[in-house]
Each structure stands twice: as C-alpha cells, then as structure tokens.
C-alpha cells in the first residue's frame, strides 16, 4: 500500500475544493481507503494504482 497526504490552502478550500471528499472517492475507485477534511486529507491505495488515482483526481472525475 502507498500512503498519500494532501494539504490545501484556504483560498482553494473557499473555491469549493474538499480534499477529504476527493481522497475518499478517489480511493473507492482504486480499491483503497481515505478521507479527511476539506483542507487536509490522506489515503492508502495499492501501489499499482497510483497512476490511476492521480489521473482520477487530476481529471476532475470526482
């Protein structure tokens, strides 16, 4: 498993970004687990799924 940590600044959160939701939904898609708060979150995903996980988050699929 690969551990991931994410942090946002207040400006990004005010624009509607919620890292906790992003981590939770991204993890569901690749068989991991994660969550947290709008400004800080974490995840554990299978090592082989890192590329797909980043693609999902970066592509706005969530």
Buried (B, 14 or more C-beta within 10 A) or exposed (E): EEEBEBEBEEEBBEEEBBBBBBBBBBBEBBEBEBBBEBBBBBBEBBEEBBEBBBBBBEEEEB
